[in-house]
Amino acid sequence: MKKNIRDRKHVRFCTDFDKSIVINSFQRRGWKEVSPEDDWNIYWSNTLNCRNIFNLENGYRLHDNQLINHYPNHYELVRKDLLVKNIRRYRKDLEKDNNPLAEKGQIKLADGQTVNRYLYLDFIPTTYILPTDYNLFLDDYRKSPQTMYILKPCGKSQGAGICLINKPSKLKKWSRESKKYLQHQLTSKDTYVLSRYIDNPLLIGGKKFDLRIYVLVTSFRPLKAYMFRNGFCRFCSLKYDTSLAELDNIYVHLTNVSVQKHGEDYNVHHGGKMGIQNLKLYLEGTRGRVVTERLFEEMQWLIVHSLKAVAPVMVNDRHCFECYGYDIIIDDNLKPWLIEVNASPSMTGTTTNDRILKYNLVENLLSIVLPPDGVPDARWNKTPSTESLGDFDTLIDEEFLNKNPEINSDRNN
């Protein structure tokens, strides 16, 4: 970057997205849009171009006044198979250290079976990485033949390629076609995750929903993360039904807006969405304040530990920040389950309320990742003032906790 920036109006940005609330937010600040080939200060990139920028073979070097919205190996958190592997490793590391968080015990499942599971780190459904874990899946299925599973390709998003599995015969054809890959390195299109389907979801109005929660990470070492308090619930357009006749009905089982918006019963006015704060009020009124507060604390807790699970392997480049979209399902026992994490959550609005929410999200995000003068500077320690947080709440700030060990000991458990 050859030109010096004197004030925020000289900030230059580029983006890989044509229509986005991000662009509107940048332009309202008086920033100038340029191409990726020009000198830029903030690049809101897609994940592919981010990887290209940090590709050592390209010889690209970021300057102090340049920031980008992804970490080089963000996929360690957002790829479904890598997320599972990192959480497994995290659990084993805690076991070696005799950390009480890795304690196992007897847990009774909804079908009446009792299994040994982690008592505290049990926040992702039992998951198998296929084809590697195929035989393990078969062994476990024989012990619990009534269990339903959901199959997802690791390299796709927006509900593409997802199907429900209620018996191994549905996987046999896939298994035969995949055997040739067992002895070779797999690519994203070859690898799948098969997870226990949360078949007892909490329903509202008889419909299944999940939560989209936005989490901003400004550093992985030390870990600094913030949660946007105004996420939302995404509802299916049809009432929940576990019968075999509806097993393949995506409008019953998949909450993705990219899927639901094509259904006949999709509501274009509210977009099948409800604010998380309204969900909290609903739960306080129907289940009570105490259990509702515990649920929201558990959601924050699982987000923190998912980030801790990947922190050791993340490339912690000072030019980077990232806003992740966490997808969480709540079962009818008010237990939250982490389903997946998105590296590029949609920044286009489907309704007026959606556009307002995402505009505030971007504005608050920029107030945190930028220094007080609003000018990008990778040398800044990314420690925002309380006023700068806006609608974000601090999830974890290890730099602060390390300086205050008495607080750290309380929050670490």
C-alpha positions as a Python dict, from the first residue, in 0.01 Angstrom:
ca = {
    (1, 'M'): (0, 0, 0),
    (2, 'K'): (180, 308, -126),
    (3, 'K'): (-61, 583, -22),
    (4, 'N'): (-93, 694, 337),
    (5, 'I'): (-441, 712, 489),
    (6, 'R'): (-510, 1041, 668),
    (7, 'D'): (-873, 982, 766),
    (8, 'R'): (-1155, 734, 725),
    (9, 'K'): (-1279, 897, 402),
    (10, 'H'): (-963, 783, 228),
    (11, 'V'): (-1035, 418, 307),
    (12, 'R'): (-1060, 199, -2),
    (13, 'F'): (-1244, -130, -3),
    (14, 'C'): (-1309, -417, -240),
    (15, 'T'): (-1548, -709, -228),
    (16, 'D'): (-1626, -1028, -419),
    (17, 'F'): (-2002, -989, -370),
    (18, 'D'): (-2224, -794, -611),
    (19, 'K'): (-2523, -727, -388),
    (20, 'S'): (-2454, -697, -20),
    (21, 'I'): (-2543, -490, 284),
    (22, 'V'): (-2168, -480, 342),
    (23, 'I'): (-2118, -263, 33),
    (24, 'N'): (-2390, -21, 144),
    (25, 'S'): (-2235, 5, 490),
    (26, 'F'): (-1890, 79, 347),
    (27, 'Q'): (-2024, 339, 106),
    (28, 'R'): (-2223, 515, 380),
    (29, 'R'): (-1893, 565, 560),
    (30, 'G'): (-1763, 747, 255),
    (31, 'W'): (-1524, 468, 158),
    (32, 'K'): (-1430, 423, -204),
    (33, 'E'): (-1478, 91, -382),
    (34, 'V'): (-1182, -39, -585),
    (35, 'S'): (-1093, -368, -750),
    (36, 'P'): (-887, -638, -576),
    (37, 'E'): (-599, -553, -808),
    (38, 'D'): (-586, -195, -676),
    (39, 'D'): (-458, -68, -343),
    (40, 'W'): (-722, -154, -83),
    (41, 'N'): (-758, -126, 294),
    (42, 'I'): (-1045, -367, 360),
    (43, 'Y'): (-1122, -670, 145),
    (44, 'W'): (-1456, -844, 211),
    (45, 'S'): (-1365, -1155, 17),
    (46, 'N'): (-1508, -1495, -52),
    (47, 'T'): (-1323, -1785, 106),
    (48, 'L'): (-1154, -1894, -218),
    (49, 'N'): (-995, -1557, -287),
    (50, 'C'): (-887, -1530, 74),
    (51, 'R'): (-695, -1856, 39),
    (52, 'N'): (-537, -1726, -281),
    (53, 'I'): (-420, -1409, -108),
    (54, 'F'): (-249, -1607, 168),
    (55, 'N'): (-102, -1858, -75),
    (56, 'L'): (274, -1825, -23),
    (57, 'E'): (337, -1912, -387),
    (58, 'N'): (156, -1594, -492),
    (59, 'G'): (408, -1385, -301),
    (60, 'Y'): (138, -1148, -175),
    (61, 'R'): (223, -957, 141),
    (62, 'L'): (-38, -760, 334),
    (63, 'H'): (53, -419, 472),
    (64, 'D'): (-25, -267, 809),
    (65, 'N'): (-326, -74, 674),
    (66, 'Q'): (-493, -378, 519),
    (67, 'L'): (-757, -604, 676),
    (68, 'I'): (-943, -903, 535),
    (69, 'N'): (-1259, -1074, 662),
    (70, 'H'): (-1133, -1435, 678),
    (71, 'Y'): (-853, -1627, 843),
    (72, 'P'): (-629, -1820, 600),
    (73, 'N'): (-745, -2163, 723),
    (74, 'H'): (-1097, -2077, 833),
    (75, 'Y'): (-1198, -2421, 703),
    (76, 'E'): (-1070, -2581, 1026),
    (77, 'L'): (-1387, -2447, 1188),
    (78, 'V'): (-1638, -2437, 904),
    (79, 'R'): (-1572, -2761, 716),
    (80, 'K'): (-1803, -3014, 875),
    (81, 'D'): (-1549, -3299, 889),
    (82, 'L'): (-1264, -3081, 1017),
    (83, 'L'): (-1484, -2931, 1287),
    (84, 'V'): (-1561, -3283, 1411),
    (85, 'K'): (-1193, -3384, 1400),
    (86, 'N'): (-1083, -3073, 1588),
    (87, 'I'): (-1344, -3119, 1860),
    (88, 'R'): (-1241, -3485, 1896),
    (89, 'R'): (-878, -3378, 1936),
    (90, 'Y'): (-979, -3107, 2184),
    (91, 'R'): (-1158, -3363, 2398),
    (92, 'K'): (-861, -3601, 2394),
    (93, 'D'): (-621, -3322, 2489),
    (94, 'L'): (-841, -3232, 2786),
    (95, 'E'): (-857, -3599, 2886),
    (96, 'K'): (-477, -3619, 2889),
    (97, 'D'): (-469, -3317, 3117),
    (98, 'N'): (-734, -3473, 3343),
    (99, 'N'): (-952, -3169, 3284),
    (100, 'P'): (-1297, -3219, 3443),
    (101, 'L'): (-1457, -3087, 3123),
    (102, 'A'): (-1359, -3417, 2957),
    (103, 'E'): (-1536, -3630, 3216),
    (104, 'K'): (-1758, -3906, 3079),
    (105, 'G'): (-2072, -4052, 3230),
    (106, 'Q'): (-2398, -4233, 3165),
    (107, 'I'): (-2645, -4039, 2953),
    (108, 'K'): (-2996, -4159, 2878),
    (109, 'L'): (-3108, -4106, 2518),
    (110, 'A'): (-3458, -4020, 2403),
    (111, 'D'): (-3515, -4381, 2290),
    (112, 'G'): (-3441, -4506, 2643),
    (113, 'Q'): (-3087, -4630, 2576),
    (114, 'T'): (-2803, -4543, 2807),
    (115, 'V'): (-2466, -4454, 2658),
    (116, 'N'): (-2129, -4327, 2778),
    (117, 'R'): (-2076, -3970, 2667),
    (118, 'Y'): (-1893, -3656, 2763),
    (119, 'L'): (-2089, -3484, 3035),
    (120, 'Y'): (-1984, -3132, 2940),
    (121, 'L'): (-1843, -3141, 2586),
    (122, 'D'): (-2145, -3320, 2442),
    (123, 'F'): (-2260, -3036, 2216),
    (124, 'I'): (-2235, -3189, 1869),
    (125, 'P'): (-2448, -3488, 1765),
    (126, 'T'): (-2271, -3824, 1727),
    (127, 'T'): (-2102, -3789, 1388),
    (128, 'Y'): (-1922, -4021, 1148),
    (129, 'I'): (-1690, -3904, 872),
    (130, 'L'): (-1756, -4110, 561),
    (131, 'P'): (-1621, -4319, 410),
    (132, 'T'): (-1356, -4352, 686),
    (133, 'D'): (-1603, -4420, 969),
    (134, 'Y'): (-1849, -4626, 765),
    (135, 'N'): (-1790, -4955, 948),
    (136, 'L'): (-1805, -4779, 1284),
    (137, 'F'): (-2140, -4636, 1185),
    (138, 'L'): (-2269, -4982, 1094),
    (139, 'D'): (-2160, -5123, 1432),
    (140, 'D'): (-2335, -4845, 1621),
    (141, 'Y'): (-2644, -4863, 1401),
    (142, 'R'): (-2692, -5231, 1484),
    (143, 'K'): (-2701, -5137, 1852),
    (144, 'S'): (-2962, -4866, 1792),
    (145, 'P'): (-3154, -4944, 1468),
    (146, 'Q'): (-3425, -4684, 1535),
    (147, 'T'): (-3182, -4394, 1517),
    (148, 'M'): (-3221, -4150, 1229),
    (149, 'Y'): (-2921, -3980, 1069),
    (150, 'I'): (-2862, -3686, 840),
    (151, 'L'): (-2603, -3708, 562),
    (152, 'K'): (-2424, -3391, 449),
    (153, 'P'): (-2149, -3333, 192),
    (154, 'C'): (-1857, -3153, 357),
    (155, 'G'): (-1785, -2917, 68),
    (156, 'K'): (-2134, -2776, 9),
    (157, 'S'): (-2370, -2529, 177),
    (158, 'Q'): (-2726, -2392, 164),
    (159, 'G'): (-2877, -2738, 208),
    (160, 'A'): (-2727, -2885, -109),
    (161, 'G'): (-2686, -3264, -114),
    (162, 'I'): (-2843, -3323, 229),
    (163, 'C'): (-3063, -3627, 291),
    (164, 'L'): (-3204, -3818, 588),
    (165, 'I'): (-3098, -4178, 649),
    (166, 'N'): (-3314, -4418, 849),
    (167, 'K'): (-3143, -4743, 748),
    (168, 'P'): (-2804, -4848, 609),
    (169, 'S'): (-2954, -4965, 281),
    (170, 'K'): (-2984, -4599, 183),
    (171, 'L'): (-2609, -4575, 214),
    (172, 'K'): (-2519, -4899, 36),
    (173, 'K'): (-2514, -4750, -313),
    (174, 'W'): (-2311, -4455, -189),
    (175, 'S'): (-2076, -4695, -7),
    (176, 'R'): (-2008, -4903, -318),
    (177, 'E'): (-1927, -4592, -519),
    (178, 'S'): (-1701, -4456, -245),
    (179, 'K'): (-1488, -4764, -174),
    (180, 'K'): (-1239, -4672, -444),
    (181, 'Y'): (-1158, -4354, -246),
    (182, 'L'): (-1066, -4534, 75),
    (183, 'Q'): (-701, -4573, -22),
    (184, 'H'): (-665, -4221, -159),
    (185, 'Q'): (-670, -3871, -24),
    (186, 'L'): (-1026, -3740, -25),
    (187, 'T'): (-1141, -3406, -156),
    (188, 'S'): (-1437, -3207, -27),
    (189, 'K'): (-1672, -3354, -286),
    (190, 'D'): (-1580, -3707, -179),
    (191, 'T'): (-1622, -3667, 197),
    (192, 'Y'): (-1949, -3670, 390),
    (193, 'V'): (-2051, -3643, 752),
    (194, 'L'): (-2328, -3863, 887),
    (195, 'S'): (-2471, -3722, 1209),
    (196, 'R'): (-2740, -3839, 1445),
    (197, 'Y'): (-3050, -3645, 1347),
    (198, 'I'): (-3199, -3436, 1627),
    (199, 'D'): (-3544, -3591, 1588),
    (200, 'N'): (-3688, -3429, 1902),
    (201, 'P'): (-3641, -3061, 1814),
    (202, 'L'): (-3811, -2788, 2010),
    (203, 'L'): (-4114, -2685, 1805),
    (204, 'I'): (-4300, -2355, 1791),
    (205, 'G'): (-4635, -2365, 1620),
    (206, 'G'): (-4558, -2727, 1536),
    (207, 'K'): (-4263, -2625, 1317),
    (208, 'K'): (-3894, -2703, 1342),
    (209, 'F'): (-3645, -2418, 1360),
    (210, 'D'): (-3279, -2352, 1422),
    (211, 'L'): (-3084, -2048, 1538),
    (212, 'R'): (-2845, -1837, 1333),
    (213, 'I'): (-2604, -1670, 1572),
    (214, 'Y'): (-2332, -1432, 1453),
    (215, 'V'): (-1993, -1462, 1620),
    (216, 'L'): (-1707, -1223, 1549),
    (217, 'V'): (-1352, -1344, 1610),
    (218, 'T'): (-1075, -1084, 1605),
    (219, 'S'): (-797, -1312, 1732),
    (220, 'F'): (-748, -1683, 1798),
    (221, 'R'): (-432, -1649, 2009),
    (222, 'P'): (-521, -1494, 2244),
    (223, 'L'): (-882, -1586, 2172),
    (224, 'K'): (-1109, -1282, 2137),
    (225, 'A'): (-1469, -1345, 2034),
    (226, 'Y'): (-1795, -1152, 2046),
    (227, 'M'): (-2155, -1265, 1997),
    (228, 'F'): (-2417, -1051, 1825),
    (229, 'R'): (-2722, -1055, 2049),
    (230, 'N'): (-2971, -999, 1764),
    (231, 'G'): (-2954, -1324, 1571),
    (232, 'F'): (-3267, -1502, 1459),
    (233, 'C'): (-3456, -1831, 1434),
    (234, 'R'): (-3515, -1986, 1089),
    (235, 'F'): (-3837, -2186, 1059),
    (236, 'C'): (-3946, -2461, 828),
    (237, 'S'): (-4257, -2366, 632),
    (238, 'L'): (-4435, -2697, 701),
    (239, 'K'): (-4514, -2860, 1035),
    (240, 'Y'): (-4266, -3113, 1167),
    (241, 'D'): (-4345, -3475, 1081),
    (242, 'T'): (-4117, -3775, 1138),
    (243, 'S'): (-4325, -4019, 935),
    (244, 'L'): (-4159, -4209, 651),
    (245, 'A'): (-4386, -4031, 404),
    (246, 'E'): (-4220, -3698, 494),
    (247, 'L'): (-3867, -3829, 531),
    (248, 'D'): (-3750, -3662, 211),
    (249, 'N'): (-3960, -3346, 243),
    (250, 'I'): (-3703, -3068, 272),
    (251, 'Y'): (-3969, -2814, 375),
    (252, 'V'): (-4032, -3020, 690),
    (253, 'H'): (-3672, -3092, 791),
    (254, 'L'): (-3430, -2830, 649),
    (255, 'T'): (-3443, -2479, 793),
    (256, 'N'): (-3212, -2314, 537),
    (257, 'V'): (-3375, -2002, 392),
    (258, 'S'): (-3216, -2089, 56),
    (259, 'V'): (-3429, -2405, 67),
    (260, 'Q'): (-3748, -2276, 230),
    (261, 'K'): (-3792, -1974, 2),
    (262, 'H'): (-3882, -2208, -285),
    (263, 'G'): (-4172, -2367, -94),
    (264, 'E'): (-4535, -2277, -158),
    (265, 'D'): (-4592, -2198, 211),
    (266, 'Y'): (-4292, -1965, 246),
    (267, 'N'): (-4391, -1628, 396),
    (268, 'V'): (-4216, -1346, 207),
    (269, 'H'): (-4315, -1087, 469),
    (270, 'H'): (-4130, -1230, 769),
    (271, 'G'): (-3911, -1473, 574),
    (272, 'G'): (-3977, -1755, 818),
    (273, 'K'): (-3763, -1577, 1076),
    (274, 'M'): (-3809, -1469, 1436),
    (275, 'G'): (-3563, -1267, 1643),
    (276, 'I'): (-3369, -1446, 1915),
    (277, 'Q'): (-3486, -1194, 2172),
    (278, 'N'): (-3847, -1288, 2088),
    (279, 'L'): (-3753, -1654, 2126),
    (280, 'K'): (-3613, -1577, 2469),
    (281, 'L'): (-3936, -1406, 2574),
    (282, 'Y'): (-4139, -1699, 2441),
    (283, 'L'): (-3930, -1953, 2634),
    (284, 'E'): (-3941, -1749, 2954),
    (285, 'G'): (-4319, -1745, 2926),
    (286, 'T'): (-4358, -2116, 2844),
    (287, 'R'): (-4063, -2283, 3020),
    (288, 'G'): (-3956, -2032, 3282),
    (289, 'R'): (-3677, -1778, 3319),
    (290, 'V'): (-3428, -2002, 3498),
    (291, 'V'): (-3412, -2276, 3232),
    (292, 'T'): (-3418, -2015, 2956),
    (293, 'E'): (-3117, -1834, 3099),
    (294, 'R'): (-2936, -2165, 3139),
    (295, 'L'): (-3006, -2249, 2773),
    (296, 'F'): (-2858, -1920, 2651),
    (297, 'E'): (-2555, -1965, 2876),
    (298, 'E'): (-2502, -2316, 2733),
    (299, 'M'): (-2516, -2179, 2378),
    (300, 'Q'): (-2247, -1926, 2460),
    (301, 'W'): (-2046, -2200, 2631),
    (302, 'L'): (-2054, -2436, 2330),
    (303, 'I'): (-1950, -2153, 2096),
    (304, 'V'): (-1651, -2069, 2316),
    (305, 'H'): (-1536, -2430, 2334),
    (306, 'S'): (-1579, -2484, 1960),
    (307, 'L'): (-1346, -2187, 1909),
    (308, 'K'): (-1102, -2320, 2168),
    (309, 'A'): (-1102, -2653, 1982),
    (310, 'V'): (-970, -2493, 1661),
    (311, 'A'): (-758, -2214, 1811),
    (312, 'P'): (-435, -2419, 1823),
    (313, 'V'): (-447, -2496, 1450),
    (314, 'M'): (-572, -2162, 1318),
    (315, 'V'): (-331, -1931, 1139),
    (316, 'N'): (-369, -1625, 1358),
    (317, 'D'): (-282, -1351, 1111),
    (318, 'R'): (-315, -999, 1255),
    (319, 'H'): (-470, -871, 931),
    (320, 'C'): (-771, -1097, 976),
    (321, 'F'): (-1107, -1097, 1145),
    (322, 'E'): (-1405, -1320, 1076),
    (323, 'C'): (-1779, -1314, 1131),
    (324, 'Y'): (-1907, -1671, 1158),
    (325, 'G'): (-2266, -1785, 1129),
    (326, 'Y'): (-2334, -2049, 1395),
    (327, 'D'): (-2628, -2281, 1332),
    (328, 'I'): (-2768, -2429, 1654),
    (329, 'I'): (-3071, -2652, 1712),
    (330, 'I'): (-3248, -2675, 2047),
    (331, 'D'): (-3413, -3004, 2138),
    (332, 'D'): (-3733, -3034, 2341),
    (333, 'N'): (-3525, -3078, 2658),
    (334, 'L'): (-3382, -2728, 2592),
    (335, 'K'): (-3039, -2868, 2511),
    (336, 'P'): (-2852, -2680, 2236),
    (337, 'W'): (-2669, -2872, 1961),
    (338, 'L'): (-2408, -2723, 1730),
    (339, 'I'): (-2501, -2824, 1376),
    (340, 'E'): (-2245, -2632, 1170),
    (341, 'V'): (-2053, -2308, 1134),
    (342, 'N'): (-2057, -2087, 824),
    (343, 'A'): (-1762, -1876, 711),
    (344, 'S'): (-1966, -1654, 479),
    (345, 'P'): (-2312, -1608, 630),
    (346, 'S'): (-2543, -1426, 392),
    (347, 'M'): (-2524, -1048, 407),
    (348, 'T'): (-2824, -990, 184),
    (349, 'G'): (-3159, -909, 343),
    (350, 'T'): (-3470, -1115, 268),
    (351, 'T'): (-3707, -877, 452),
    (352, 'T'): (-3698, -521, 583),
    (353, 'N'): (-3622, -641, 937),
    (354, 'D'): (-3353, -870, 800),
    (355, 'R'): (-3183, -582, 620),
    (356, 'I'): (-3192, -363, 932),
    (357, 'L'): (-3048, -646, 1145),
    (358, 'K'): (-2760, -714, 905),
    (359, 'Y'): (-2682, -347, 855),
    (360, 'N'): (-2649, -307, 1233),
    (361, 'L'): (-2440, -624, 1242),
    (362, 'V'): (-2189, -485, 991),
    (363, 'E'): (-2179, -141, 1155),
    (364, 'N'): (-2118, -290, 1501),
    (365, 'L'): (-1860, -531, 1357),
    (366, 'L'): (-1661, -247, 1202),
    (367, 'S'): (-1665, -56, 1530),
    (368, 'I'): (-1491, -353, 1693),
    (369, 'V'): (-1233, -445, 1428),
    (370, 'L'): (-1129, -87, 1351),
    (371, 'P'): (-931, 144, 1583),
    (372, 'P'): (-1116, 440, 1739),
    (373, 'D'): (-1031, 665, 1440),
    (374, 'G'): (-1207, 423, 1203),
    (375, 'V'): (-898, 368, 988),
    (376, 'P'): (-779, 7, 928),
    (377, 'D'): (-459, -77, 1113),
    (378, 'A'): (-340, -435, 1162),
    (379, 'R'): (-105, -318, 1437),
    (380, 'W'): (-397, -225, 1661),
    (381, 'N'): (-456, -476, 1941),
    (382, 'K'): (-829, -502, 1858),
    (383, 'T'): (-942, -422, 2210),
    (384, 'P'): (-1262, -219, 2165),
    (385, 'S'): (-1417, 7, 2423),
    (386, 'T'): (-1745, -92, 2587),
    (387, 'E'): (-1923, 170, 2376),
    (388, 'S'): (-1778, 24, 2055),
    (389, 'L'): (-1931, -318, 2118),
    (390, 'G'): (-2279, -196, 2028),
    (391, 'D'): (-2505, -502, 2010),
    (392, 'F'): (-2216, -743, 2055),
    (393, 'D'): (-2144, -914, 2386),
    (394, 'T'): (-1796, -1032, 2475),
    (395, 'L'): (-1786, -1411, 2467),
    (396, 'I'): (-1423, -1448, 2563),
    (397, 'D'): (-1115, -1224, 2582),
    (398, 'E'): (-818, -1436, 2682),
    (399, 'E'): (-589, -1135, 2685),
    (400, 'F'): (-804, -976, 2956),
    (401, 'L'): (-846, -1308, 3142),
    (402, 'N'): (-472, -1374, 3142),
    (403, 'K'): (-421, -1039, 3310),
    (404, 'N'): (-695, -1118, 3561),
    (405, 'P'): (-639, -1482, 3665),
    (406, 'E'): (-902, -1471, 3940),
    (407, 'I'): (-1169, -1411, 3672),
    (408, 'N'): (-1012, -1667, 3441),
    (409, 'S'): (-1048, -1945, 3699),
    (410, 'D'): (-1420, -1874, 3734),
    (411, 'R'): (-1495, -1864, 3362),
    (412, 'N'): (-1287, -2162, 3256),
    (413, 'N'): (-1533, -2413, 3402),
}
